[in-house]
Amino acid sequence: MALPVAARSARLLRDPALRPRLLAARCQVPPVTCRRWLNLQEYQSKKLMSDNGVRVQRFFVASTASEALEAAKRLTSAHHLSTFSPAPVASRCVLSWSSADAKEIVLKAQILAGGRGKGVFNSGLKGGVHLTKDPKVVGQLAKQMIGYNLATKQTSKEGVKVNKVMVAEALDISRETYLAILMDRSCNGPVLVGSPQGGVDIEEVAASNPELIFKEQIDIFEGIKDSQAQRMAENLGFVGPLRNQAADQIKKLYNLFLKIDATQVEVNPFGETPEGQVVCFDAKINFDDNAEFRQKDIFALDDKSENEPIENEAARYDLKYIGLDGNIACFVNGAGLAMATCDIIFLNGGRPANFLDLGGGVKEAQVYQAFKLLTSDPKVEAILVNIFGGIVNCAIIANGITKACRELELKVPLVVRLEGTNVQEAQSILRNSGLPITAAVDLEDAAKKAVASVAKK
């Protein structure tokens, strides 16, 4: 998916499993982050929630303008919903709690980037989110959305092609709150976090009004207690029958959190309607990648259509690749080291072409494939290898490097900095290879040599 450098880095390296400011409002703990590689579209997350008893607004997903029009007609004629059978590509979610005709329809382009509401299509249409009471307008708008690129603040100038739209019932919200379930290492388990101030940036609430942030630590073995769900519902400002409704939804969200091996389920807003219903209006779900082996159905939903082809190719070999706009390729192990390598290249006057993260359990074959990916990018004029061997054996890296250099007939300068496990053996392998590999003593030295090698050209 084509995002600006800062946004793409944030997507991979700074997507929080715990929101530091928010948790700090209740307990001072070091911030903990996780990397999130699984990308679900909005409608997929809502389908997961609906299937597990969590209350969301009625919606359909359409891949053609005619499907969108038909969906809008059905939503505004709710008594026909049970007979609606859209094309196989469309999915639907019809909830028994709301059977009245929808008074208004919201049409939302389904892409993974944020800022859709203020985006622009190359069809000329402005906005990826539209409200209307006329089903015919839904069909007309869908014609200008589906098959066209939507550019937002988080995409490239070209934007991202929209293949599907979500046609949903627009509900009035009388009050908005915030609710999240997070994995918190400091508490050795899940934590329920909420605030009566929802629909806004929760970090700002935590910074300006920390007394409005409420937290419930959940025993992973006992699960969420009724008293905890009721107390959180009360702290969020739900009263009377709505308090029991909210508590019930909180427990269902927690059960979903466990069932799907989530690291975060964030609902903002978690609101109430004028009709007296508690609804999850918008949600973000983060998943534990280590649970992929038992969450195959969910991981099969991963939408990779918006990724760059090279990112998908890297994923085939368990490599994490993000393309940037420079000319010095970065080949590292660990996301933090990748960011540091990019930074120090910048500081020395160079521009990183990417960062490629090998991870921990690296094998020689992965090193070879990594070099193959890096050299396939015509922008790359030099490669900087920066490996800190903890669980990674530097000798494996060195053998992979020499094999790749010979078989791929590497034609760009290669600077290598290795440190850690078996580093002396690794250095010996590189030194005795007879290949034009430039060794570096530390990261600063490596960056300077890589930048210098490009400058010579």
Salt bridges, closest charged atoms under 4 A:
ASP15 OD1 - LYS284 NZ 2.92
GLU42 OE2 - LYS46 NZ 3.57
GLU42 OE2 - LYS108 NZ 2.73
GLU42 OE1 - ARG116 NH2 2.99
ASP51 OD2 - LYS47 NZ 2.97
GLU70 OE2 - ARG74 NE 2.90
GLU169 OE2 - ARG58 NH2 2.86
ASP184 OD2 - LYS215 NZ 3.77
GLU203 OE2 - ARG19 NH1 2.25
GLU216 OE2 - ARG231 NE 2.56
GLU222 OE1 - LYS225 NZ 3.45
ASP226 OD1 - LYS251 NZ 2.90
GLU234 OE1 - ARG243 NH2 3.42
ASP248 OD2 - LYS252 NZ 3.26
ASP261 OD1 - ARG294 NH2 2.87
GLU266 OE2 - ARG19 NE 2.81
GLU272 OE1 - ARG175 NE 3.10
GLU311 OE2 - ARG8 NH2 2.20
GLU311 OE1 - ARG11 NH2 3.71
GLU313 OE1 - ARG316 NH1 3.18
ASP357 OD2 - ARG35 NH1 2.50
ASP377 OD2 - LYS379 NZ 3.13
GLU409 OE1 - LYS411 NZ 3.75
GLU444 OE2 - LYS448 NZ 3.75
ASP445 OD2 - LYS449 NZ 3.11
